Amino acid sequence: MPTNSLCFYDLDFQSSLLHLTYNLPGNLSPDNNGSIPVLRQGNLNSNQIQLLEQILQSKLDGNPKSKNVRIQVNQADIGLTGRSRHRRMLFRTPRLAKGDHIIIYQVQQDSANPDQLRIFFRLLRSQALTQRFISIVLNDVFHQIELNGTTYFDLQSATTMSQVTTVSTKPTVTPDLSTSLIIPNVKDTQIMELNGVSVFGIKDYLGNVQSIHAIQTNNAIYSFKNGRIVQIQSMNEAFIFNYNNSNNQYGATFVSQNGSYEIPATYETPNITFPTPVFELPSNQSIPNYFTGIVIVLQNKISNQTIDDATLQMNYFDSQNGKKSSVMINVGGGRYYTPLPTNDTTMDSYFDRNKLLKTIIQQSNASIELIEVYPISDICSKAPDSAKSFCTLIMQDTSVKILDALRIASNYISDFPFQSGSLGQLNNFEIVQLVPGEEPETVSLNSNNQTSKKTVSFLRNVDTSIDPNTLNTVYIQSNSLKGQCNEQTVSGGDIPDDRIIDIGKAHTNIKFLYETYTIKDEIDVHYMNQQVFSTGCVGANGAAPISLNGNERTIRVNVIPDCAGETGTGWYYTVECAGELICADDVCYCGLSQSSSHQKIPATYNGCGAKNSWFNWYINPVGDFWKFTPACNGHDLCYGKCNNHKSSCDTTFLAIMLASCKANFFLLLLDCLKNAEAFYIAVDWLGHGPFVSAQNEDCECITS
């Protein structure tokens, strides 16, 4: 759309001012509740400014010639009538930071033309400005632009339109689909990929996409559960979202290797309706067991406690389709699961590709709605400076890259090619573990029952080969140095020790217990870069209360052994969080004394399938068909009774199912017993999350 001429003023050697006027399309307007940031007439609010920054920056990032250019948006009500001394003073070049900057000034709308908006560009560069450099920058930022007196700015171009309006219309020109792919295999959790965006979820035997649990870009992995974003994890940083169901609000915590920081704000929990396709059991057809593949039990090497907030990616090689990757499903209790694709053709005749395409569109549209309501820019504005580079990447993802891919899928999924249905031999399995605040680790699941030379983690209980048709269980001990509450975090001798302890929350009180025995040591505790406790150089034991009143939820503990010049020392320390329920592998208890918890509310039941389980689409109908519902209800009640052992609940569950098979299915006894065994294996290895959830909901620790 043609606008007025581009005005170009040389202010000095390193600064130039450009004046651009463009027309606003009439269809740019906010939604009914005004929550979606859009470009509008008049002044931009802070969210809209950040959105404009993201749109313009994403255009620059694609060109290596302008890779050092950064865009900063400010507003000013400025008149430019004449080259007055006042104007020159107003735009005096500030002290330059490293790199280049573009400052975009928006002025009030032109009263003579209410559909026009005027923007002033100030280009600041640490090197000399040239017209060629300016041309490169402006061509990167805008869809069409010339420096010969006429400027064209297409606000409705494919790159920007998706960011400034919620109307999803199919472009007239088919986008480039050369990198697109649909993966139809039911046991392959990857659903589709496009332009560096991979979507992972669960497909049923009829072709329905039941859920999406992760979206991966080159920058980060976005984990979903129950219609919410629960974690954004890059190689070194993470945002963890903590939901409070009692007040329907959530907060966010930024985690890096330097500590954890709670964002000082709360937000309303989104309420986006995701599709829940019905899985109807085909009549006279035996359903294959869904629970095959790999379960990873991730443990802390220091304490053997499970790590519940990691993001795990499994890579392997398919001799037919090449390198494959899957983001594993966090099923709770330190367990991470992914099914593996197989060549089982039992259900092929029931698989409907039209259902697959339809539900991909539905899930994509719901995911678009979900991502758009998260105030990532506001969260990032309240994050510490150490989060800024991470925030830049995820804002580009959530405002441009992911949304563009999902919108293309919603409009053009029928044009996506399908991956070959045939599979080759699967081998070369490896697990990339991303634990918030820790260095990434890679573990090879090789055939020698050992880790590869490059890995730094320890494995046990690894089968000599991975069989996709069974449930393979692997224990991995992470080399994480991060401790947790309510454990003997670390003990040592003459070697100094300096590590981070994750308290799990800020604004709380803890008790620090220590023992340095007879040879003197010094143990110092730091919080928010301030020392909050020191034992001094002592050979003694003791305990001290510590208050954590800031937004950080981690402390740093530094041990200086042999501080009096002796050698041969021994020491340990423990951080106790009072009133916290601790769940080990098989039972939950209170505090370091492992005292019993108390029933807060009566245990409840809901039939076969855990509350909000990823697998209820399968468990519900299969359990009902084989009359396992009474056994499932008893299992729910057992999980919710305080101080029960999980293993005891599981074995009782199996016994009741076996008895039900013998009583109700004489002719189909073998099939019934087979399904009972599959259900038992599922709760044995995937039931720790539901067990811990039930104990936390129904039980409490009472402190004196």
C-alpha positions in Angstrom: 0.0 0.0 0.0 1.7 3.3 -1.1 2.2 5.9 1.6 4.0 9.2 1.8 7.6 9.5 0.9 10.3 8.3 3.2 12.0 11.2 4.9 15.7 10.7 5.7 17.6 13.1 8.0 21.3 12.8 8.7 21.8 13.7 12.3 25.4 12.7 12.7 27.9 10.1 11.7 26.3 7.3 13.6 22.7 8.3 13.8 19.9 8.8 11.2 16.2 9.6 11.5 13.7 8.2 9.1 10.0 9.1 8.9 7.5 6.6 7.6 3.8 7.0 7.3 1.5 4.0 6.5 -2.1 3.3 6.3 -3.9 1.0 8.9 -6.2 -1.7 7.5 -9.7 -1.2 8.8 -10.0 -4.8 10.0 -7.3 -4.5 12.6 -9.1 -4.4 15.9 -8.9 -6.2 19.3 -11.2 -9.1 20.2 -14.2 -8.7 22.4 -12.3 -8.8 25.7 -9.4 -6.7 24.3 -6.8 -9.2 25.5 -5.2 -9.9 22.1 -2.4 -7.4 21.3 -3.0 -5.8 17.9 -1.7 -2.7 16.1 -4.3 0.0 16.4 -4.7 3.7 15.8 -3.2 6.0 18.3 -0.7 5.1 21.0 0.4 1.5 21.5 0.2 -0.1 24.9 3.1 -1.9 26.4 2.0 -5.3 25.2 1.5 -4.0 21.7 5.0 -2.4 21.7 6.6 -5.7 22.7 4.6 -7.4 20.0 5.8 -4.9 17.4 9.4 -5.4 18.5 9.0 -9.2 18.1 7.5 -8.9 14.6 10.2 -6.5 13.4 13.1 -8.3 15.1 12.1 -11.7 13.6 12.4 -10.1 10.1 15.9 -8.9 10.9 17.1 -12.2 12.4 16.8 -13.9 9.1 19.5 -11.9 7.4 23.2 -12.4 8.5 24.0 -8.9 7.3 21.8 -7.4 10.0 22.4 -10.0 12.7 23.9 -7.4 15.1 20.9 -5.1 14.7 18.4 -5.0 17.6 15.1 -3.2 17.6 13.8 -1.2 20.5 10.4 0.4 20.4 9.6 3.6 22.2 6.8 6.1 21.9 7.0 9.9 21.6 4.7 12.6 20.5 7.0 14.5 18.2 6.5 17.1 15.6 9.0 17.3 12.7 8.2 20.6 11.1 11.5 21.9 10.1 15.0 21.0 11.2 14.9 22.9 14.4 17.5 23.0 17.1 15.0 21.6 19.5 14.4 18.5 17.3 18.1 18.0 17.0 18.5 18.1 20.7 15.6 15.8 21.2 17.2 13.1 19.0 20.8 13.6 20.2 22.6 10.4 19.9 22.9 8.6 23.3 25.9 6.6 24.5 25.9 3.6 22.3 25.8 0.1 23.7 27.4 -2.9 22.0 25.7 -3.7 18.7 23.2 -1.7 16.7 19.8 -0.5 17.6 16.7 0.8 15.9 14.3 3.0 17.9 10.9 3.3 16.5 8.9 6.3 17.6 5.1 6.3 17.2 3.3 9.6 17.1 -0.4 10.3 17.5 -2.5 9.6 14.5 -2.8 12.2 11.9 -6.0 14.2 12.6 -6.3 14.9 8.9 -6.2 11.3 8.0 -7.5 9.1 10.9 -6.4 5.9 9.2 -2.8 6.9 9.1 0.0 6.3 11.6 3.4 7.9 11.5 6.5 6.2 12.8 9.9 7.7 13.2 12.9 5.3 12.9 16.1 6.2 14.6 19.0 4.0 13.5 21.9 4.0 15.9 25.0 2.1 15.0 28.4 1.7 16.6 29.9 2.0 13.2 29.3 4.5 10.4 25.9 4.5 8.8 25.7 4.1 5.1 22.8 4.3 2.8 23.5 0.6 1.8 23.3 -0.5 5.4 20.1 1.5 5.9 18.6 -0.2 2.8 19.5 -3.7 4.1 17.9 -3.0 7.5 14.7 -1.6 6.1 14.3 -4.3 3.5 14.6 -6.9 6.4 12.1 -5.1 8.5 9.4 -4.4 5.9 7.8 -6.5 3.3 8.3 -4.0 0.4 10.3 -0.8 0.7 12.3 1.5 -1.6 14.6 4.4 -0.9 13.8 6.2 -4.2 11.1 8.5 -2.8 8.2 6.0 -2.4 7.8 3.5 0.4 5.5 0.5 0.4 4.7 -1.3 3.7 2.4 -4.4 3.5 1.0 -4.8 7.0 -1.0 -7.7 5.9 1.9 -9.8 4.7 2.0 -13.4 5.8 4.7 -12.8 8.3 3.0 -10.1 10.2 -0.7 -10.6 9.7 -0.8 -13.6 11.9 0.6 -11.5 14.8 -1.8 -8.6 14.7 -5.2 -10.1 14.2 -7.0 -13.2 15.5 -8.7 -13.8 12.2 -7.3 -16.9 10.6 -7.8 -16.7 6.9 -6.2 -19.0 4.3 -3.7 -17.1 2.2 -4.2 -17.0 -1.5 -0.7 -18.3 -2.2 0.1 -21.8 -0.9 3.1 -21.6 1.5 6.2 -23.6 1.1 5.5 -27.1 2.4 8.8 -28.7 1.4 9.7 -29.4 5.0 6.2 -30.6 6.0 5.5 -34.1 7.1 2.7 -36.1 8.8 3.7 -39.1 10.9 0.7 -41.5 11.0 2.1 -44.4 13.0 0.0 -44.7 16.2 3.0 -45.5 18.5 5.1 -42.7 17.1 4.4 -39.6 19.3 5.5 -37.2 16.6 2.4 -35.9 14.8 3.8 -33.5 12.3 6.7 -31.2 11.5 7.0 -28.0 9.5 9.7 -25.3 9.2 11.7 -26.5 12.2 8.6 -26.9 14.4 7.8 -30.5 15.6 4.5 -31.4 17.3 4.3 -34.4 19.6 1.2 -36.0 21.0 -0.9 -39.2 21.3 -2.8 -40.8 18.5 -5.4 -43.5 19.0 -5.9 -46.7 16.9 -8.7 -45.0 14.9 -6.5 -42.1 13.8 -7.6 -39.4 16.3 -5.1 -37.1 17.8 -6.1 -37.4 21.4 -3.7 -34.8 22.8 -0.6 -32.7 22.2 2.1 -32.9 24.9 5.0 -31.0 23.4 6.0 -28.6 20.7 9.7 -28.4 19.8 11.6 -25.7 18.0 15.3 -25.0 17.5 15.1 -22.8 20.6 13.1 -24.7 23.2 10.7 -27.5 24.0 7.2 -26.4 25.1 5.5 -29.0 27.3 1.7 -29.1 27.7 -0.7 -30.8 30.1 -4.4 -30.5 30.8 -4.8 -27.6 28.3 -1.9 -25.6 29.9 1.7 -24.9 29.2 3.6 -26.4 32.1 7.2 -25.8 31.1 9.4 -24.1 28.5 12.8 -25.7 28.4 15.9 -24.8 26.4 19.4 -26.3 26.8 20.3 -24.1 29.8 17.2 -22.2 31.0 13.6 -22.9 31.7 10.3 -21.4 32.7 8.2 -23.6 35.0 4.5 -22.7 35.4 3.0 -23.4 38.8 -0.9 -23.7 38.8 -3.1 -23.1 41.9 -6.4 -24.8 41.2 -8.0 -23.3 44.3 -7.9 -19.8 43.0 -7.5 -20.6 39.3 -4.3 -18.7 39.0 -0.7 -19.5 38.1 2.8 -18.2 38.5 6.1 -18.7 36.7 9.6 -19.5 37.8 12.7 -18.9 35.8 15.4 -21.5 36.3 19.0 -21.3 35.2 22.3 -22.7 36.4 22.6 -19.8 38.7 19.4 -20.4 40.6 15.6 -20.1 40.5 13.6 -16.9 40.4 9.9 -16.6 41.0 8.3 -14.1 38.7 6.6 -11.5 41.0 3.2 -11.8 39.4 0.2 -14.2 39.1 -2.0 -14.7 36.1 -5.4 -16.2 35.4 -5.3 -19.8 34.4 -6.3 -20.2 30.7 -9.5 -22.0 29.9 -9.1 -23.3 26.4 -11.2 -26.2 25.3 -9.2 -28.9 23.6 -10.9 -31.6 21.5 -11.5 -35.0 23.2 -12.2 -37.5 20.4 -14.1 -40.6 21.4 -12.3 -43.8 21.0 -14.9 -46.5 20.3 -13.7 -50.1 20.7 -14.3 -52.0 17.4 -16.6 -55.0 17.9 -15.1 -58.4 17.8 -11.6 -57.0 17.6 -8.8 -57.6 20.2 -7.1 -54.2 20.9 -3.3 -54.3 21.1 -1.7 -53.2 24.3 -0.9 -49.6 24.1 1.6 -49.6 26.9 4.8 -50.6 25.1 7.9 -48.6 24.5 10.3 -47.1 27.0 9.9 -45.8 30.6 12.8 -43.7 32.0 13.1 -43.5 35.8 15.3 -40.4 36.3 17.0 -40.1 39.7 19.3 -37.7 41.5 22.7 -39.2 41.8 23.2 -37.6 45.3 20.0 -38.8 47.0 18.4 -41.4 44.6 15.3 -39.3 44.7 13.4 -39.0 41.4 13.6 -35.8 39.3 10.1 -34.7 38.4 10.6 -31.5 36.4 13.0 -32.6 33.6 12.3 -32.6 29.9 13.6 -35.8 28.1 14.2 -36.2 24.4 14.7 -39.7 23.0 16.7 -40.0 19.8 17.0 -43.2 17.8 17.7 -44.5 14.3 15.1 -46.2 12.1 16.8 -48.2 9.3 13.8 -47.3 7.0 13.1 -43.7 7.9 16.5 -42.5 9.3 17.0 -40.4 12.4 14.0 -40.1 14.7 13.3 -38.1 17.8 10.5 -37.9 20.4 9.9 -35.7 23.4 9.0 -38.1 26.1 5.8 -37.7 28.2 6.3 -36.7 31.8 3.8 -39.1 33.6 4.9 -37.9 37.0 6.8 -39.5 39.9 10.1 -39.1 38.0 8.8 -41.3 35.2 9.1 -40.4 31.5 7.4 -42.5 28.9 7.2 -42.8 25.1 5.7 -45.6 23.1 7.8 -46.8 20.2 6.5 -47.3 16.6 5.9 -50.9 15.6 4.9 -52.8 12.5 1.8 -54.2 14.2 -1.0 -54.1 11.5 -3.8 -55.4 13.7 -5.7 -52.1 13.7 -4.7 -50.8 10.3 -8.1 -51.4 8.8 -9.7 -49.1 11.5 -7.2 -46.3 11.1 -8.9 -43.4 9.3 -6.5 -40.7 7.8 -9.4 -38.3 7.5 -9.8 -38.4 11.3 -6.1 -37.8 11.7 -6.2 -34.7 9.5 -9.4 -33.4 11.1 -8.1 -33.7 14.6 -4.7 -32.2 13.7 -6.6 -29.1 12.6 -8.7 -29.1 15.8 -5.6 -29.6 18.0 -3.7 -26.9 16.1 -6.4 -24.4 16.5 -6.8 -25.1 20.2 -3.0 -24.8 20.6 -3.0 -21.4 18.8 -5.6 -20.1 21.3 -3.6 -21.4 24.2 -0.3 -19.9 23.2 -1.8 -16.6 22.4 -3.3 -16.1 25.9 0.0 -16.6 27.7 1.5 -13.2 28.5 5.1 -14.3 27.7 6.2 -10.7 27.1 4.9 -9.6 30.5 6.5 -12.6 32.2 9.8 -11.8 30.5 9.6 -8.1 31.5 9.5 -9.2 35.1 12.3 -11.8 34.8 15.9 -11.2 35.8 18.4 -9.8 33.4 19.9 -13.3 33.0 16.7 -14.4 31.3 16.7 -11.8 28.6 18.4 -13.8 25.8 16.2 -16.8 26.6 13.1 -14.6 26.5 14.1 -13.2 23.1 14.1 -16.7 21.7 10.8 -17.9 23.2 9.0 -14.7 22.3 10.0 -15.2 18.7 8.7 -18.8 19.0 5.4 -18.0 20.6 4.6 -14.9 18.6 5.8 -16.0 15.2 7.4 -19.4 14.5 5.0 -21.8 16.3 1.9 -19.9 15.5 2.8 -19.7 11.8 3.4 -23.4 11.7 0.1 -24.2 13.4 -1.8 -21.9 11.2 -0.3 -23.4 8.1 -1.2 -26.9 9.4 -4.8 -25.7 10.2 -5.2 -24.4 6.6 -3.0 -26.8 4.5 -2.8 -30.1 6.4 -4.4 -32.0 3.5 -1.4 -30.9 1.4 1.2 -32.4 3.9 2.9 -35.6 2.7 2.7 -38.7 4.9 5.7 -40.5 6.2 6.1 -44.1 5.0 4.1 -46.5 7.0 6.8 -49.2 7.0 9.4 -49.3 9.7 12.9 -50.7 9.8 15.0 -51.9 12.7 15.2 -49.4 15.6 18.5 -48.9 17.3 21.1 -46.4 18.6 18.8 -45.1 21.3 19.9 -42.2 23.4 18.3 -40.0 26.0 18.9 -36.2 26.2 18.0 -35.1 29.7 17.3 -31.4 30.3 17.0 -30.8 34.0 16.1 -27.2 34.9 19.2 -25.4 36.1 21.6 -28.2 35.0 23.9 -28.8 32.1 22.3 -31.1 29.5 23.3 -34.8 29.6 23.1 -37.5 27.0 22.8 -41.1 27.8 23.3 -43.9 25.2 21.1 -47.0 25.7 23.6 -49.3 23.9 23.6 -53.0 23.6 26.5 -53.4 26.0 24.5 -52.4 29.1 26.8 -49.5 29.5 26.9 -45.8 28.7 28.9 -44.5 25.8 32.2 -42.8 26.5 30.7 -39.4 25.9 28.0 -39.6 28.5 28.4 -38.6 32.1 25.4 -40.4 33.5 25.0 -43.8 35.1 22.5 -46.5 33.9 21.3 -49.6 35.6 18.6 -52.3 34.7 19.1 -51.7 30.9 18.0 -54.6 28.7 20.6 -55.7 26.1 18.2 -54.5 23.4 15.1 -52.3 23.3 12.0 -54.3 22.2 9.3 -51.9 20.8 6.7 -54.5 21.5 7.2 -54.6 25.3 7.6 -52.0 28.1 11.3 -51.4 28.6 12.3 -49.8 31.8 15.6 -47.9 32.3 16.9 -46.2 35.4 19.1 -43.2 34.8 21.0 -41.4 37.5 21.6 -37.7 36.6 24.9 -36.1 37.6 22.9 -33.2 38.9 24.6 -31.3 41.7 21.4 -29.7 42.7 20.0 -30.9 46.1 16.5 -30.8 47.4 14.7 -30.2 50.7 14.4 -33.0 53.2 17.4 -35.1 52.3 21.0 -35.5 53.4 22.0 -33.3 50.5 25.7 -34.1 50.5 28.4 -35.4 52.7 32.1 -35.1 52.1 35.7 -34.8 53.3 38.7 -32.8 52.4 37.4 -31.6 49.0 35.6 -28.2 49.0 32.0 -28.3 47.9 29.8 -25.5 46.5 26.4 -26.2 45.2 22.8 -25.0 44.6 19.9 -26.4 46.7 16.4 -26.1 45.2 14.0 -25.3 48.0 11.0 -25.6 45.7 9.4 -22.3 46.5 10.2 -18.8 47.7 8.9 -16.8 50.6 9.2 -19.7 53.0 11.2 -20.9 56.1 13.7 -23.7 56.2 15.8 -25.4 58.9 19.5 -26.0 58.1 21.1 -28.9 60.0 24.8 -29.6 59.9 27.5 -31.9 61.3 31.3 -31.2 61.0 32.5 -33.7 63.7 35.8 -33.0 65.4 38.0 -31.7 62.6 36.8 -28.1 62.0 35.0 -27.1 58.8 33.0 -24.0 57.7 29.7 -24.2 56.0 28.2 -20.9 54.6 24.7 -20.5 53.3 23.9 -17.8 50.7 20.5 -16.5 49.5 20.0 -13.9 46.8 23.8 -13.3 46.7 23.8 -12.5 50.5 25.2 -14.7 53.2 22.4 -15.7 55.5 24.1 -18.2 57.8 27.6 -19.5 58.6 28.7 -22.2 61.0 32.0 -20.5 61.4 35.1 -22.6 61.5 33.8 -25.3 63.9 33.9 -29.0 64.7 30.3 -29.3 65.9 26.7 -30.0 64.9 23.7 -27.8 65.1 20.6 -26.4 63.4 19.5 -22.9 62.3 16.2 -21.5 61.0 16.6 -19.5 57.8 13.9 -17.3 56.2 13.7 -16.9 52.5 11.8 -13.7 51.9 12.7 -12.9 48.3 11.6 -14.3 44.9 14.6 -16.7 44.7 13.7 -20.3 45.5 17.3 -21.6 45.7 20.1 -21.3 48.2 23.8 -21.8 47.7 25.8 -23.8 50.2 29.6 -23.5 50.3 31.6 -25.9 52.3 35.2 -25.0 53.3 36.7 -28.2 54.8 39.7 -28.2 57.1 39.4 -24.5 57.7 41.8 -24.8 60.7 44.5 -26.3 58.6 43.9 -30.0 59.5 43.1 -32.9 57.1 41.0 -36.0 57.2 37.7 -34.3 58.0 34.1 -35.4 57.5 30.9 -33.4 57.3 27.4 -33.3 56.1 24.4 -31.0 56.0 20.7 -31.3 55.4 18.0 -28.8 54.5 14.6 -29.4 56.1 11.4 -28.0 54.8 8.8 -28.3 57.6 5.4 -29.7 56.7 6.4 -31.1 53.3 5.1 -34.5 52.2 8.0 -36.5 50.8 7.2 -39.3 48.4 9.9 -41.9 47.9 9.7 -44.8 45.4 6.9 -46.6 47.2 5.5 -44.5 50.1 4.9 -40.9 51.2 5.9 -39.6 54.6 6.5 -36.4 56.6 9.9 -34.8 57.1 13.3 -36.2 57.8 11.9 -38.3 60.6 9.7 -40.1 58.1 6.7 -39.8 60.4 3.2 -40.7 59.2 1.0 -38.3 57.3 -2.7 -37.6 58.3 -5.8 -38.0 56.2 -6.9 -34.5 55.1 -9.9 -35.6 53.0 -11.4 -39.0 52.2 -9.9 -40.8 49.2 -12.1 -40.8 46.1 -12.4 -42.9 43.0 -13.3 -42.3 39.3 -13.2 -45.7 37.6 -10.4 -46.8 35.3 -8.0 -44.1 34.4 -6.3 -41.5 36.5 -7.5 -38.0 36.7 -6.4 -36.1 33.6 -4.3 -39.0 32.4 -2.9 -38.9 28.9 -4.2 -42.5 28.4 -7.8 -42.3 29.6 -9.0 -42.6 26.0 -7.6 -46.2 26.0 -8.0 -47.2 29.7 -11.6 -46.1 30.1 -13.2 -48.2 27.4 -10.9 -51.2 27.8 -11.4 -51.3 31.5 -15.1 -51.1 31.2 -15.2 -53.8 28.6 -13.3 -56.3 30.8 -15.3 -55.3 33.9 -12.2 -53.9 35.6 -14.0 -50.9 37.0 -14.5 -52.2 40.6 -10.8 -53.1 40.7 -9.9 -49.6 39.4 -12.1 -47.9 42.1 -10.5 -49.9 44.8 -7.1 -49.0 43.4 -8.0 -45.3 43.5 -9.0 -45.6 47.1 -5.8 -47.4 48.0 -3.7 -44.7 46.4 -5.5 -42.0 48.3 -5.2 -43.6 51.7 -2.3 -42.0 53.7 0.8 -44.1 54.4 -0.2 -46.9 52.0 2.5 -48.5 50.0 2.1 -48.2 46.3 3.3 -51.7 45.5 0.7 -53.2 47.9 -2.1 -51.2 46.1 -0.8 -52.5 42.7 -0.6 -56.2 43.6 -4.1 -56.0 45.2 -5.3 -54.4 42.0 -3.9 -57.2 39.9 -5.5 -59.9 42.1 -9.0 -58.4 41.9 -8.7 -58.1 38.1 -7.6 -61.7 37.7 -10.5 -62.8 39.9 -12.9 -60.8 37.8 -11.6 -62.4 34.6 -12.1 -65.9 36.0 -15.6 -65.0 37.1 -16.9 -63.2 34.0 -15.0 -64.3 30.9 -14.7 -68.1 30.7 -14.6 -68.1 26.9 -12.3 -65.1 26.6 -10.3 -65.8 29.7 -6.9 -65.7 28.1 -7.6 -62.3 26.5 -9.0 -60.9 29.8 -5.9 -62.1 31.7 -3.7 -60.6 29.0 -5.4 -57.2 29.5 -5.2 -57.5 33.3 -1.5 -58.0 33.1 -1.1 -55.0 30.8 -3.1 -52.8 33.2 -0.9 -54.0 36.1 2.3 -53.3 34.2 1.0 -49.8 33.4 0.3 -48.9 37.0 3.5 -50.6 38.2 5.7 -48.4 36.0 3.5 -45.4 35.0 1.4 -45.1 38.2 3.8 -43.2 40.4 2.5 -39.8 39.2 -1.1 -40.6 40.1 0.0 -42.1 43.4 1.9 -39.0 44.4 -0.9 -36.8 43.2 -3.5 -38.7 45.3 -1.3 -38.6 48.4 -0.7 -34.9 48.1 -4.4 -34.2 47.5 -5.7 -36.4 50.4 -2.9 -36.3 53.0 -1.0 -33.7 55.0 1.8 -33.3 57.4 0.8 -31.7 60.7 3.6 -29.8 62.4 3.7 -29.1 66.1 
